[in-house]
Amino acid sequence: MGIATFPESILATPLKPLAEKVVLVTGGSRGIGRAICRELSQRGAIVAINYRQSRALAENLGEQIRHTGEECEIFQGDVSDRVQARRVVHDVLDHFHHVDVLVNNAGITRDRSFRKMTDEEWLEVIDTNLNSVFYCTSAVLPAMIERNYGRIVNIASFVGQSGNFGQVNYSASKGGVIAFTKALALELAKHNITVNAISPGFTSTDMVSAVPSEVKGQLLSRIPLRRFAEPEEIAKAVAFLICDGDYITGQQINVNGGIYM
Ligand SMILES: NC(=O)c1ccc[n+]([C@@H]2O[C@H](COP(=O)([O-])OP(=O)(O)OC[C@H]3O[C@@H](n4cnc5c(N)ncnc54)[C@H](OP(=O)(O)O)[C@@H]3O)[C@@H](O)[C@H]2O)c1
């Protein structure tokens, strides 16, 4: 009897499909971005963790990742600021020499009914949620084009499709991210760079814990699955796009418990 052999396809299945891949996650210190860093690191990625002010949390995440034997580095910078955003990307490129995956995740809310919304509340949200996507993506593109490979995942929101009371600024920023995704996907396909968006529904992070409890109850009653998403459930969708989504581009994938169909 011969030695048991495995079909080549099984042997070739990588346990760490993202080994050697450098992934930059904006806003990686907390919430969904943190879960994305962990999920991609578990799949072997080298993670560049960007944060703006939660230094201790970013460092703690870095320690956790290194403890598992994976590589990561932390890059402070406010991606709503064009100079800092581009500096963050260039620092990552200087350090790792390439970036394979960019996850534009950093985002904020400044909710207010439109008639009371200030210029500052409008601009802060558009700068953080939409303009940062332009700054980081434009800075990383030349290096991706040179290597004829790139995966860009933008974290949008169901609100960018449905609208939401008190979130005209946020809805406009996320609708912009979805349109940005589709238009850029057309331009970059010839360089083997895919551009997709994940649109979470309400997800259990600091962003949602800030909502008053009676409003939370109202939100839950609107969700067919009757619960908020866990950040890990959003991260798994990001990982799917990066690991198994080579033929997916220009798409917007809802991970929202059915709140918007
Ligand atoms: N939670 C939800 O229900 C939900 C639903 C749909 C979409 N989303 C989207 O998912 C993404 C993540 O949201 P989340 O719920 O995880 O929010 P979160 O818990 O408030 O975390 C936000 C993250 O973004 C970072 N960040 C904010 N402004 C930044 C800036 N200017 N530069 C760099 N980093 C910045 C924060 O870092 P620091 O702490 O260091 O500032 C933090 O790591 C956002 O784009 C959000 O719009 C969330």
The ligand as a Gaussian input file, in Angstrom:
#p B3LYP/6-31G(d) Opt

LIG

0 1
 N      -20.996000      51.242000      14.396000
 C      -21.955000      51.301000      13.479000
 O      -23.135000      51.102000      13.772000
 C      -21.603000      51.582000      12.037000
 C      -22.600000      51.365000      11.068000
 C      -22.314000      51.602000       9.737000
 C      -21.054000      52.040000       9.381000
 N      -20.104000      52.252000      10.341000
 C      -18.801000      52.740000       9.892000
 O      -17.790000      51.857000      10.317000
 C      -16.589000      52.586000      10.522000
 C      -16.061000      52.310000      11.909000
 O      -17.044000      52.717000      12.850000
 P      -17.033000      52.231000      14.376000
 O      -18.425000      51.979000      14.754000
 O      -16.022000      51.181000      14.550000
 O      -16.585000      53.591000      15.073000
 P      -15.809000      53.817000      16.461000
 O      -16.011000      52.665000      17.359000
 O      -16.214000      55.177000      16.892000
 O      -14.267000      53.834000      15.998000
 C      -13.851000      54.794000      15.063000
 C      -12.425000      54.546000      14.698000
 O      -12.056000      55.514000      13.696000
 C      -10.928000      56.231000      14.165000
 N      -10.957000      57.601000      13.670000
 C      -11.955000      58.498000      13.763000
 N      -11.599000      59.637000      13.179000
 C      -10.355000      59.448000      12.692000
 C       -9.454000      60.272000      11.994000
 N       -9.766000      61.518000      11.638000
 N       -8.236000      59.755000      11.650000
 C       -7.900000      58.494000      12.004000
 N       -8.720000      57.676000      12.674000
 C       -9.938000      58.153000      13.023000
 C      -10.959000      56.136000      15.678000
 O       -9.642000      56.324000      16.184000
 P       -9.372000      57.197000      17.527000
 O      -10.138000      56.566000      18.628000
 O       -7.904000      57.102000      17.688000
 O       -9.885000      58.564000      17.205000
 C      -11.485000      54.710000      15.865000
 O      -10.433000      53.783000      15.748000
 C      -16.931000      54.056000      10.291000
 O      -16.595000      54.421000       8.980000
 C      -18.428000      54.079000      10.480000
 O      -19.009000      55.144000       9.811000
 C      -20.353000      52.023000      11.662000

